[in-house]
Amino acid sequence: MKNYFFLIFLILSSNIAYAEVIKLSCDLTLDERGKKRNYLEIITIEQTHNFTFITPSGNILSKVDSESIDPEVKITNLSSKNHWHISNESKFIDSEGQMGFFLVNFKIDRNTGALFYQHSYNSSNKYSQVVNADGFCKKVDSTKNKF
């Protein structure tokens, strides 16, 4: 009987812990304050049953996720089977004690590999910064069928 319960536990826990991980290599054009340059980024997409995490490996693009425990983060998840599209907006207090907003938007077409990214920083003292990136991604591990 103990073996039976142990087997059920293993089956249930393996389904809960299962996450699909897809690594993408993306050739991007990065636009920071009107200065454009080419940029290569490795992006990891991790999907569990209800959650999606998009995590760049570098330090220029910011990560997004479809769930947050932080009440200050507003999440918009417009993803479908054909694309990942997640936006995260967070509030913060800047170094001068002013309220600011940081918005990150990722959209990746799962059919073509086209990527659009934008993050913007706006503080109440009128400082703002916008970074845009676009380009195309391909799977790092081509043995996996799903993009």
N, C-alpha and C positions, 0 to 999 in steps of 0.2 A: 504494500500500500504506500509506503514511504517513497518507493521508486516511482510510482505512478504520479504522486504529487510533485516530485522533483522534475519529472519529465514535463508535466504541464507548466510548471514554473519556468523551465528553460525555454519552452516554446513561446510563452507569453512575453518573457523578458527579451527574447531575441527579436520579436516583432516590434516591441517598444523601442529598443535600442537601435534598430536598423536605420541607417541614414545613407542616402545616395549621395556620393561625393563626385563632382565633376570638376576637373581642372581645365581651365582655358588659358591659352596664350593669345594675348590681344595686342595687335599692332594699332596704336592709337595716335591721333593728332591731339595734342594737349594745348589748350588756349588759356594762358594765365595772363590777365591784364593786357590782352591784345598781342602778347608774344606767343607765337605758335612754335611748337617743336614736336618731333616724333618721339614716341614713348612706347616701350614694350612693358606690358604688365601681365603677370600671372594672376588669375582670379580663380578662387575656389568657390564653388557653389555647393552648399550642403543642404539637402532636403530631407526632412523627416516627414512624418505623416501630415502635420499641419504647419510646419515651420520651414522657412527658407532663409538661409544666411548667405550673403554675397560678401566675400572677403578678399580684397586685393592684397597682394604680397608686399607691395612697396609702401612708401610713406606719403604719396601724393594724393591718391584716391582714398576716400573713406569708405568704411564698410556700412552695410545696411542689413537689417533683418526684418522679418515679417512679424515678430513678436518682441515685446519688451516688458520688463517688470518695472521699468522706470516710468512713473506717471507723467513725467515732464516730456516724454517722447511721444509725438503723434505719428502713428504709422499709417501709411496708405499702401495697400497691397492690391495692385490691379493685375497681378500675374494670371496667366492662363496656361493651357498646355502648349501654346505656341510661343510664349515669351515670359520672361521674368521681368516684372516692373514693380519696383518697391521704392517708396520714398519715406525717409525719416526726417522729422523736424523736431528739434530740441531747443529748449530755452536755456539760457545760462546768464550768469552775472559776470560782466567783464571786469577788467582790472580797475576800472573807475567806479565800479558799483552800479553800472547801468545794465539794463536788461538787453539781451541780445538773442538772436535766433540763428541757428545753423540748420540748413536744409541740404539733404543729400538725396539725389535721385539717380537710380540705376534702371536702365531698360536694355535688355539683351534679347534679341530675336533668336529663338531656338531653331528656326529653319535656315536662316542666312548667316547667323553669327554676328550680325550688325549690333554694335553697342553704342548707346548714348549715355553719357554721365554728366551730371552737373552738381556742384556743391556751391552753396552761397552762404556767406557770413554777413549778417547785418546787425549792427549794434545801434542803440538809441542815440549815440553821439554822432550818427551819420556815417560811420566808417562801414564800408562794405567791400566785399571781395567775392568774385565769381570765378570759378574754374570750370571749364567745359572740356570734355573729351569725347571723341567719337572715332570709330574705326570698326575693324572686324576681328573676330575671335575664331580660333579653331581649337578643337579638343587636343589636350596634351596626350591623353591616352586614347589612341584611335582604335583600340581593341573593344572599347565599350560602344555599343550601338547608339545609345540614347545621348542626345546633346542637351 
